[in-house]
């Protein structure tokens, strides 16, 4: 049964990425839905690293027309939900992760400083958080800790994006 749960996790994760890829041009239009759109855009733009969607720029833009604190909060929660896809993919697809560049480094960080690693990598804009999500799932790092630490970093980062947009710092994106 456990073997099938791994296959199901990989199937669900890859299916979500395929749906996002197919409907990528419609994602930007979610901004028309205000705060709900902010939440949904954040989920969708963090579901996959394969599809290049300018999530940070969209959140910054929404911070100019909506309450930036609320935009940051909703987008941070949405990004945390979306990043669970990486955790799920790592949980189900452990094979082949060791071949990914920087795997050994990030896996070592996760073994020694799991929560701190997730918090810092979620806080700063970098692609290593996606790798940390995969490793968290593959190492069976507790999901609740993954959500708390990764979500805390994401909340701070996305509030920063929203306020950067609010104060006219769009050039950063």
C-alpha positions in Angstrom: 0.0 0.0 0.0 2.8 2.4 0.8 4.4 1.8 -2.6 1.2 2.8 -4.3 0.9 6.0 -2.1 4.3 7.0 -3.6 3.1 6.5 -7.1 -0.1 8.4 -6.3 1.9 11.3 -4.8 4.0 11.6 -8.0 1.0 11.3 -10.3 -0.9 14.0 -8.4 2.1 16.3 -8.4 2.9 15.9 -12.1 -0.8 16.3 -13.0 -1.0 19.6 -11.2 2.1 20.8 -13.0 0.6 19.7 -16.4 -2.6 21.6 -15.7 -0.7 24.8 -14.7 1.4 24.5 -17.9 -1.7 24.1 -20.1 -3.5 27.1 -18.6 -0.5 29.3 -17.9 -1.7 32.2 -20.1 -5.0 32.5 -18.1 -3.3 32.6 -14.7 -2.4 36.3 -14.9 -6.2 37.1 -15.2 -6.8 35.7 -11.7 -5.7 39.2 -10.5 -9.1 40.5 -11.5 -10.6 38.6 -8.6 -8.9 40.8 -5.9 -7.9 39.1 -2.7 -9.1 35.7 -3.9 -7.1 36.2 -7.0 -4.0 37.1 -5.0 -4.4 33.8 -3.0 -5.0 31.7 -6.2 -2.1 33.3 -8.1 0.3 32.5 -5.2 -0.8 28.9 -5.2 -0.5 28.5 -8.9 2.8 30.3 -9.3 4.5 28.2 -6.6 3.0 24.8 -7.7 5.8 24.2 -10.2 9.2 25.5 -11.1 8.8 24.4 -14.7 6.3 27.1 -15.7 7.7 30.7 -15.7 5.0 32.8 -14.2 5.9 36.3 -12.8 4.3 35.7 -9.4 6.4 38.3 -7.6 5.6 41.0 -10.0 1.9 40.2 -9.9 1.9 40.3 -6.1 3.8 43.6 -6.1 1.3 45.0 -8.6 -1.6 43.9 -6.5 0.1 45.6 -3.5 -0.3 48.9 -5.3 -4.1 48.6 -5.6 -5.1 46.5 -2.6 -4.1 46.6 1.1 -0.4 45.4 0.9 -0.5 43.7 4.3 -3.5 41.6 3.3 -2.0 41.0 -0.1 1.2 39.8 1.5 -0.6 37.6 4.0 -2.9 35.9 1.5 -0.1 35.5 -1.1 2.2 34.0 1.6 -0.4 31.5 2.7 -1.2 30.7 -1.0 2.5 30.2 -1.7 2.8 27.9 1.2 -0.1 25.8 0.0 1.4 25.7 -3.6 4.9 24.7 -2.3 3.3 21.6 -0.7 3.4 20.2 -4.3 7.2 20.0 -4.1 7.0 18.2 -0.7 4.5 15.8 -2.2 6.7 15.1 -5.2 9.7 14.5 -3.0 7.6 12.2 -0.8 6.5 10.1 -3.7 9.5 10.3 -6.0 12.6 9.8 -4.0 14.5 8.1 -6.8 16.8 10.3 -8.8 16.9 13.3 -6.4 20.6 12.7 -5.7 21.4 13.6 -9.3 20.1 17.1 -8.8 22.7 19.8 -8.6 23.2 21.1 -5.0 21.3 18.0 -3.6 24.0 17.0 -1.2 24.5 20.5 0.2 20.7 21.1 0.7 20.1 17.6 2.1 22.9 18.2 4.6 21.4 21.5 5.7 18.0 19.8 6.1 19.5 17.0 8.2 21.3 19.4 10.5 19.1 22.5 10.6 15.8 21.4 9.0 13.5 24.2 10.2 16.1 26.9 9.9 17.0 25.8 6.4 13.4 25.9 5.3 12.8 29.3 6.9 15.9 30.9 5.3 15.4 29.4 1.9 11.7 30.4 1.9 12.6 33.9 3.0 15.1 34.7 0.3 14.2 34.6 -3.4 16.1 31.6 -4.8 15.4 28.3 -6.5 16.9 26.2 -3.7 13.6 26.3 -1.7 12.1 24.0 -4.4 14.9 21.6 -3.8 14.5 21.8 -0.1 10.8 21.0 -0.6 11.7 17.9 -2.5 14.2 16.8 0.1 11.8 17.5 2.9 9.3 15.1 1.4 11.9 12.5 0.6 13.4 12.6 4.1 9.9 12.4 5.6 10.4 15.7 7.4 7.1 16.3 9.3 4.6 18.1 7.1 3.5 20.4 9.9 7.1 21.6 10.5 7.5 22.1 6.7 4.4 24.3 6.7 5.3 26.3 9.8 9.0 27.0 8.9 8.6 27.4 5.2 5.3 29.3 5.6 6.9 31.8 8.0 9.6 32.6 5.5 7.1 32.8 2.7 4.8 35.2 4.6 7.6 37.6 5.4 8.9 37.5 1.8 5.5 38.0 0.2 4.6 40.8 2.6 7.8 42.4 1.4 6.8 42.0 -2.3 3.4 43.6 -1.6 4.9 46.5 0.2 7.6 46.9 -2.5 4.8 47.3 -5.0 2.9 49.6 -2.7 5.9 51.9 -2.4 6.6 51.9 -6.1 9.6 49.6 -6.2 8.4 47.6 -9.2 11.8 47.9 -10.8 13.0 45.2 -8.4 11.0 42.6 -10.3 
